[in-house]
Amino acid sequence: MIDSMLIDAFEEEKKQAALDSLKGDADAQDGEGMSNQPVVYYPTDGIQFPEETFENYKGDQYLISFFEKLYQLETTGKGNVRIAYYGDSMTDGDMIVQDLRTSMQEQFGGRGVGFVPITSESAASRNSIKHEYSGNWKSQSYLNVKWPKRSFGVNGHVFFANDTARTEWVKFKTGKGKFNQELDNPTVFFGSSGNKKGVVAYVSGKDTIRKKMSTSATLNTITLSNGALKGIKVDFHQADSIPVYGFNFDDGKGVHVDNFSQRGNSGIPISKFNVPLMNAFQDKLGYDLIVLHYGTNVLNYGTLDYKWYERAMTKTVNKIHECFPGAAVLIISTADKATKYDLEMRTDSAVVPLTKAQKRYALNTKSGFVNLYQLMGGNGSMVKWVEEEPAMAGKDYTHPNFKGAKRFASLIYGQIKQGYEQFKKLRADKKPVASPTDSLKRKTDSLDAN
């Protein structure tokens, strides 16, 4: 399944191509010329990463705000850092993300799987949390609905408990994982509505606790327990017309990583996010880094020219900055994919052109960049991953298995950690910025000396 906005973006490119031809295709020339231009950074808070080339671009300069939050967490033990990890089927079932989350929490602290939607196509295959729900929930997804009844939540979905005959419910239990042994501070997120009768109910010990859903704000929350639970089942009563988004589980400190994966997604639907609602999510959750891990579905579109995708994703990243003020952005490229050519499995011809397009929009939007294709071994690497023993990818020559996902997470975390360690060195070496008072004092002292 491919999202409808991917098709729209491709069709729009046909119109754009005609305009480009009239102006001499200057955009295409500029894009290709990037490889010869040095990437030079300006200092941010006195910190300046070394210049790079387009070929080796990582853009750690644009992750300084994120690195600073990690540094404060590491040195003071206070506060928290939150990451939203958007992806496609590569991260389905919390693949890759669960291992990245564990690595982050091992170094910086934190417990819990973060934000979980009401329903999920990958709930049965997810190990980091056990997730069940009734079959009468109504939902809309940004993958195939352009104009939802109510704005999509931070995970790209909106859910409704509109069945007046049968109660909608959702159930969570602790899953596997070093830091997933408890459900900390379960909190339900829902939107505004004229319905003032909605109630959530759950059992605690021998008591059934009912809490009213106050729907007056753009985004509303109810924390169902201020402690840690092993499991919880929540019923929604008289909640029709109230947009429900999901539950959050975290201990409020350390690092938390939310997995917002959806099969078939190109990343472009994020551009449909409602800015005021996302601002409200940002106020409550406080994202420091937004990760965009896409490309699998774009590779399947039968083209080697990705200017159309580059343009569409540039708009998407710009929308992210509107939605989540202050958050840094990290683009993760497509991994290798193998296709049969003359009876031999080889790297698909679209992989390198797409990777370059992803790097260009990362650079143009001042985002960090992880070249996953190169990190996993470059040309021919997916064939090796599939055929080696034990295998690290499936026979579709596209998706990793659990072993491969763990390896991907290690590669991604390794680059983030490398950038963070370099940031700490640059931070320690930076010269303090003189205040106006200090400058005036030095000038006065100089005059007195004369």
C-alpha angles and dihedrals in degrees: 000000000000123000118253094236091062088061091047092051092051092050091047089055090063089062092044092050090058090053091047091054090055092055096043097263090277092160093059091049092049092049094052092044092063091085090070097047124088116234105229121185132212117222119269112202088341094309122117124177117213117269118268138197124240088250095059098030116153101152097214087158088073092054095059094109089053093046090050091055090051089049093052090048093048096046101039103027088223133114128017142257124220130199128191110206112197117189150138132241090316087076096035113139090018090293112165091001095068091055093045089050091051092050092050093048093047090058102033106022131241138129135224141050095261123217119013125183124236092250130012135189088218099045093110093053097044116105101181092072134010109234129184132164142174118269097235099075114120115217142178126201132203087227094077108004117077098180111034124192087246130010118283118255126238090280094054095254139095123199133200132199094207099144105110093182099054129033117245115225142176128201131198132186132178115273138199122298140088094264100031099078094110138037101231121203099341106213128182120214123207140157139240123293143161087236108101096173101073117126134183117208132190139163121251113181105313094336131091109217121203123194126188118238105233104203103181099107130068088248124019133187139194119196106211096193133010091209138051125288135188092218144349137194117200126195122201114214126190089349098135115145092017110121108229121195110179148271133292125212120187140123094236097245138075120018127333125188121195117204111216100175128156130176115243095020121143095187093246095103089069086076086072093065116127106242099211092049092047089048087056091051089049090052091053102036103026106212116207097180133027114199120200112195109176143131108097094099094039090058089061094059097090103241139108095198111082102173088113091056092044091055093046094048092046087060089046094054091047089053090051090057089053092048099045108031113202096017119125119225128226121192117205114198129225116280121234117287126191127218130183114258117176091343092309127106110232138158109292112255091234096059099082096042091049092047090053091049090051090050091050094054090044090055094042093051095043093246131146117253135212115192097209092175091061095039092056091051108281123235113032094003096124091056089054092048091053098043102040122094116274093026120229098196140038129258090261085077088224113074128058122231120227092281092049093045089054089052092050090051090050092052093048093045090047092058093045090050092047090053091046093051090050089049091055091053092048090046092053092049098046118115116240114252111243116237121229088252092055092049092050091048092052090049092050092047089051092052091048091051090055 
